[in-house]
Amino acid sequence: MDPVVVLVLSLSCLLLLSLWRQRSERGKLPPGPTPLPIIGNFLQIDAKNINQSLTNFSKVYGPVFTLYLGRKPTVVLHGYEVVKEALIDHGEEFAGRGNIPIFEKTNKGLGIAFSNGSRWKEIRRFSLMTLRNLGMGKRTIEDRIQEEAQCLVEELRKTNGEPCDPTFILSYAPCNVICSIIFQNRFDYKDQDFLNLVKRLDENGKFLSSSWLQENHNQQSEFTLENLAATVSNLFTAGTETTSTTLRYALLLLLKHPHVTAKVQEEVNRVVGRHRSPSMKDRNYMPYTDAMIHEVQRFIDLLPTNLPHAVTCDTKFRNYLIPKGTMVMTSLSSVLHDSKEFPNPEVFDPEHFLDKNGNFKKSDYFMPFSAGKRICAGEGLARMELFLFLTTILQTFNLKSLHHTKDINITPVANGLTSLPPPYKICFIPV
């Protein structure tokens, strides 16, 4: 038989086998668009606007649907009700971490962010206990953040009111807070090792925003040097890049909306004044500032599709059967931009978190840190940093843009795993 004919027949058989396997799998899973052999649904997803693609699919197939990212199925959860039901009401079943090849290659299933099963439970418990012992959540950490906030404004003061790109400067402070927790020591902003660390973390952040995608070893223990190193790396990545990106986006939004900036500064001046550092106890008397920070996190939608989850066992969910190990994607965008909870969700408006009397209003839809068993371990630290850094900056400086407000671009430069603000320059004018 002609070799070409043999090759064509072989490929045809492989394609038919792939289609048959996908069809048999899909019978048990939630509905979704018909996948192509091998590449799945990739061609039906707009890589530049993944959120809109997921929204479009949800309108056709409902809040629970299946996509094939290659040959493997991914169950997508779209909307507050279904995300809450999975991550909170069925937290144990949805507590697995989905596999992303690049993370598997770099993390090897180690650390707090990308491990699974008993390894994840043990290392998370150990990490939280250790961080608490090192001061996280206590007054000592607030003191360190206040100290770092003053170092940050002194560094910003060195710009002499000239236009500057705030990217790296805003990374120094949260990175140093993690250093002070892990190493019990902060670094000078000119220290070369520290600058190299910040540069690497920034490169990681840019990579994550692109389109998808020693020691004797005791197998019975999770506390190997490799696993602990991976955990510390996770803490630096999560604790530095997410906070610094949020700070950078916050300043851009404040430039775009000067009336919001004016209201926040009025509140800072009235409650804190000019002669002492802002503290966490001030937040109770600063509802507008608190609302502004929440609205920044809601609006920028830092992790649109969250880190991938996986079901830890065969799971019956809304009359569907999701096999153990199936990857689950939870659309945090669909929760943070829900128009029933947040009128005009595409508009930046701190009023989304204020009641009619101007008091701060909590929302169950506020999930920038995810929810359930896999909620961000550093949520409390991040909230404290955002409040203290932003209030200290606005206490010390007026913000000036190089462009008219209508010309300030606030559209994310990418919409992959993370959303980054577009590059911009800002002037910090001393008050």
N, C-alpha and C positions, 0 to 999 in steps of 0.2 A: 504494500500500500504506500502511496506517495507520502513522504514525511510531512508535507504541508497539510494534507488531509488529516493525518493523524493528529497534528498539532491543533487544527481547527476543531476536530471532534473532542479532543481532550479538554480544550478551553470551554467548549460548549457544555460538556458534562460538569465541569467545575462550576460554571455559572448556574446551571440548573440545580446542582446540589446546594449551592449557596442560597438560591431563591427558595428551595424547599425548606432548608433549615430556618431561614428568616420567617417563612410563612408559619411553620410549626411553632416557633417561639412567639410570634405575634398573636397567636390565638389565645395565649394566656395573659398577655400584657395589655395595658390601656391602648386605645386606638391611636393612630398617627398617620402621617403621610407615607405612601408606599416608598420604601427605600430601593435604591439601585444596588445591584450586586457589588460587593467589596467596598464601595465608597459611601454606601448608605444614603443619608439625606443631606450630605454636605452641599450639593449644588442648589438645594432649596433654602439654604440659610444665607442671609446677607451678612458676610463677615464684618462689614463696617457698621452694621446696626443689628446686632444679635437680639437685643431687647425687642425691637419691632417685629422681627421674625417670630419670636416666641409668642408675642401678643397675637399676631396673625394666626398662628397655629391654634392658639387657645380659643379663638373665635369659631374655628371650624370643629375642633375635636374636644373642647371643654377644658376644664382646669387641670385635668390629669391626662397627659398624652405621652406617646413614645416617639423618640427620635433615634435614628441609627447614626452614630458618629463613627463611620467605618462599619465594621461588621457587628459591633456590639451594641445592644440596645441601651438607651438612657431614658429613664422615666423623668418627665419634666412636671414640676408642680408650679402652677401659675395662679397667684391670687392669695390674699390673706388667709381665707378660711382653710384652704387645703394645705398651705405652708404651716400654719399653726397646728392643724390636725396631725400632720406628719412629725414635725420637729418637737412639739410639746406633748400632745396627747399620746403619740406613739413614739416617744423619744428614744426608747431603747432599741426598737426595731430599725430606726433610721439613723442610728448613731455611728454607722460605719463611715469610713472615709473612702470616697471613690478614687479610682486609680487614674492619674494623668501621667503618661509615660515619662515626660521630662522630669516631673517631681519624683517619680519612682527611681529614675536614674540618679538624681542628685541626692535624694534623701534616703533611698533604700528602705523605705518603710519605717524609718526611725524618727525620733523627735515627737513633740507634742501635737504638731499640726497634721502629720501625714501617716501616723501609725494607726493600728487597728487592734481590736480585741483586748485581751488582758494586758498587752504591752501598752496600749494607749491609756487604759484606765490607771495602770500603775504609775506611768510616767507623768500623767496629768495630776494625779493625787500628790505625787512627790513634788512636782513643780509648784503647785498652788501652796502647799505647806511651806516649801522653802522660801518662796517669794514673800509669804506672810511673815515668816521669821526674819527676813531681811528688811521688813518694814513696809511692804506694799499694803495700802489700805490704812496705814497708820499716820499719825501726825508727822513722823520723821520723814516720810516720803513727801508730804506736802511742803515741809521745810526745804527739802532738796529741790523740788520743782520751783518754789519761790526763788531760791538762790539762782537756779539755772535761768529763770525768767529775767532776772536782773543782768546776768551775763549776756543773755540774748539781746536785750535792749541796748546794752553798752556796745555790742558788736554792730547793731543796726545804726547806732549813733555815729559810728566811724564812717558811714557812707556820706555824712555831711549833707544830707538832703538831696544828694545826686541820684539819678535813676540807677536802679540796680535790679539784677535778677535775684529774687529771694530764695531760689531753689535750695542751694546748699546751706545758706545761713539758717533757714528754718529747719533743716535736718539736724544741725548741730545740737540743738537743745534737747529734743526727745531722745536722740542717740545717747547723749551724755546722761540722761536720767536712767536709761537702761544700764549704762556703764556703772553708774553709782549704785545700782541695785545689785548687779552681777559681780562687779569687781570691788565694790565699796570705795570707788574712787572716780572722780570726773577727770576729764582731760582738757587741756588748754585747746582753744579752737585752732591754734597754729601747729599743734602736734601732728607730725607727719603720719604716724601710725593711725591716729584718729581720723585724719583726712582721707586716708586710703580706705578705711572702714566705711566712712560715709559715702565715698565714691562707689564702692562695691554695692552698697545697699541701694543707691540711686539707680545703678545699672539693673539690679534685680527688679526694681519697681517698673522701669521702662520695659523690661522683658515681659513682665506679667501683664502689661497693658496691651501687648500686641495680640493679634488674633489668636484663637485657640490652637488650639492644637488638636596592735600596739601593746599591746596589753593582752594578758591571758584572757580569753573569752569564755565566760561561763554561760552556757546556753540557758540556764535556769534563771539568770538574773537579767533585768533590763537596765541595770545601772553600769553599763560599760562606758568607757571613755567615748566611744563612737556615738552611742545613743545620747549621752549627756551633751556632747558637742553639737549634735544635731538639734537638741532641744534649745540650747543657748542660741544657736543660729536662728531658729524659729522665733525666739523672743526678740532678737534684734531686728529681724525682718518685719515682724508684725508690729513691734513697738516703736520702730523708727519711721519706716516708710508710710504706713497708714496715717500716723499722726501728722507727719510733716506734709504729706500730700493734702490732708484735710486743712491744715493751717494755710497752705499756699492757695488752695481753692477759696478758703474763707476770705482772705485778703482781696482776692480778685473779685469776689461777689460784693464785698464792701466798697470797692472802687466803683463797681457797676451801679450800686444802689447807695449813694451818699446820704440819703434821708435815713436809711437804716443805721449807717455809721454814726450819724449825728445823735440818734436816739440812744444808741448804746453808749456813746461817750458821755452824754448827759447823765445817764444812769450810773456810769462808773464814777464820774465826778461827784455826784450827789451822795452815793453810798460809800465810796472808798476815799475820795478826795485825792490830793496830790502828794501827800507826805507819808504814806505807808503803802506797803505792798498789798495787792488784793489777796484775799484768803478764801477758802472754800465756804466759810460761814457767811460770806457776803452774798453767795449765790441765792440764798433764800430771800434776799431783799432786792434781787435784780432779775425779775421775771422776763423782761424784754431781752436782756443779754442771754439768759438761759434759752429762751425761745429762738433767738438768732442762731446759736450754736447748734441746737437740734435741727433747725431748718437747713443749715449748711449741710449737715450730715444726710438729711433726707434728700435734699435737692441734688447733691453731687453724686449720690448713688455709687459709692466707691467700689463696692463689689457687686455688680449687677446680678450675677448668677450665683453668688456665694461660692465658697469652695465646694467641690463635689462631695456629696454624701453617697452612702451605699447601704442597702438593707443588710442587716446582720443575720437574717434567717428568712426562709420562705414566708412572705408577708401578704396577708389578705388586706387590701386597702381599697375601700370604696368599690367593693365587688370585683376587684381585679386581683390577680395573683402575681406578685412580683417575686421572682426567684432570688434566693440568697446570693448576695454579691453584686446584684444589679446596681449600676450607678444611678444616682438620683440627683437631678439638678433642681435646686429651689430658686425660683426667680424672686430675689429680694426687690428688684425694680417694680414688680407688679404689686408689691405690698407698699413700698415707700411712695409710689406714685398712684395710689388708689384714689380715684376722684370722689368716691363716696366719703372717704375719711378726710381727704385734703382737697378742697375745692380748688380748681385750676392748678393741678399738681405740677405743671410744667413752669409755673411762675414761682420765683423765689420770694417768699413772703413769711416772715416770722409770725404773723397772725395765725398761721396754721397751728401754732402751739400756745395760743393765748385764748382765754375765754372772753366773754363780752365785757367783763370787768377788768380786763388787763392782767389777770392772774395766769401763771403758767399752767398749762393744761397737758397732762400726760396722755399718751396714745399707745394702745397696744400694737398699733401698726408700725411703731418706731423700731425697726429691726436692722440697723446698719451693722450691728455686731453679730448678726444671725440670732438664733434662739435655740432653746433646748439643751441637750447634752453637749453639743459641740459649740456652744456660744463662746465667743472670744474670751480667753482667760484674762486678758488685760483690759477688759472693758472699764473697770473702775479707774485704772491708771490713766487710760486715754481720756476719759471724761474730765478728770482732774487737770491733766495737762492742757487740754483744749481751753478750758475755762481760764486757768491761771495765765497761760501764755498770751491768749488773745486780749484779756482785760489789761494785762501789763503793757502790751504793745499800744493799745488804744488809750491807755492812761498817759503814755509817754509821747506818742506821736500823732500827728494828723497824717492821713494818707493822701497822696497826690498821684494821679494818673498822668501819663503822657498823652492820653487821648480823651476826647469827649466821651461821656458815659454811653451815648448811643453807639459809639464805635468800638467799645470794649467787647471783645469776643470771649464768651464764657463756655463755648461748646467744647466738650472733651476732645482731646487729640486722638484718642483711641477708645475702643469699647470692647476690649477683650475681657480678661479676668478682672482687671481694675480700670477705673476711669481716671485719667490724668488731666489736669487743667492745661490749657494751651500756654506756651511760654509767654511771659509778659515782664515788663519792668515797672517798678514802683518807686516813688520817692517817700522816704520817711522824714517828715518835717517835725523837728522837736516842738512840743507844745510851749 
